[in-house]
């Protein structure tokens, strides 16, 4: 199993970024996918999750109405569209999948929101 995130960077407050997570090594369309983030000095927290066909999407309260999770099963990719970014969104963002009681993480992509 391999998860590779991309799309992070430096953005000004109010700006947007789209993160991507390319998956391999498992049947992507059979598993829910999630995005997590970890800010400096803080615990890793769940940001958003999406079911296998995208019919169910959940968000942590702090990103509702600003972030949107989606997936393209043909491309084995899950996305996180982040709008109206705030300095408190600064963190390393990780892609996660749980397969047969085992958790897999990507290497993470840094998102920095600063003027």
N, C-alpha and C positions, 0 to 999 in steps of 0.2 A: 504494500500500500504506500502510495506516495501522494502528498498534497503539496502543491507549489503555489504560493500566493504571489501576487504582483499588483502594482497599481498604487502603492503608497507613495508618499512624498510630502513636501512642504506646501501648505496652502494657507491663505489668509482667512481670518474669521469671516464666515458667510459664504465661503467658497464650497466647491464640490470636488469629490473624487469618486472614482469607481474602482473598487477592488475586485480582483478575479482570483479564483482558486481552481487550478487545473488538477483533476484527480486521475490516478491510474492505479492499476493493480487490483481492482475490485470492480464489481458490476455496479457502476455509479447510480443507475436509475433505481436500484433497489433500496437505497438508504437515504434517510433524512440527513441533511447537512446543516452545519451551524457555523456561525462566526462568533469568535470571542475576542476580547481585547485585554491587554494588561498595561496599565499606566505605571510609571516609575513609583516604586514604593507601595504599590497596591496589589491586591490579589487579582488573578485573572477572572474576568466576568463574562457572562453570556451577553451577546449583543442581539443576535437574531438567529432564527432557525427556520428551515423550510422542509416540508414533507416531500416524499418521493416524486410526486407529480406537480408539486407547487401549490396544491389546493389549500394547504394550511401554512400560515406564516405567523411567527410570533416574534415580538420585539420586547426588549427591556424598555421600561417606561421612559428613560432619559433620551431615547432615540426615536420613539414613535413619532410619526408625521415628518420625520427628517430623513430617515434611512429606509431603504427598500432592499429586501433580499429577493433574488431570483435565481433560476437555474436553467441550463440548457443541457438536457440529458444527452443529446446527440454529440455535443462538444465536451461532455464530461466536465462541465465547469459550473461553479456557483459564483454568483456576483453579490456585491454589496454596494449599492448606490448610496452615497452619503452626501446629503445636501445641507445647506445652512450650518456648516461645521462651526464648532465652538472650540475654544482653547482646551476645554475639559474633555474633548474627544481625542486629544493627543494620547497615543498609546501604540503599542505593537499589536497588530490585528492578526489573529490566527484563524485558520480554517480547521474544522474538526469533523471527524466521522467516528461513529461507534459501530463496530462490527463484531458480533458474537461476543459481547461483554468486554471487548477490548477497545480502547480509545486511541485514535491516531490523530496527530497534529501535524500541521505544516510548520515551516521554519519561521513564519511570521513576516509581516511587512510593516514598516514604520510609517505611521501617520503623524505629522506634526502640524498643528494649527496655531499659527502665530503671525503677528504683523511685523 
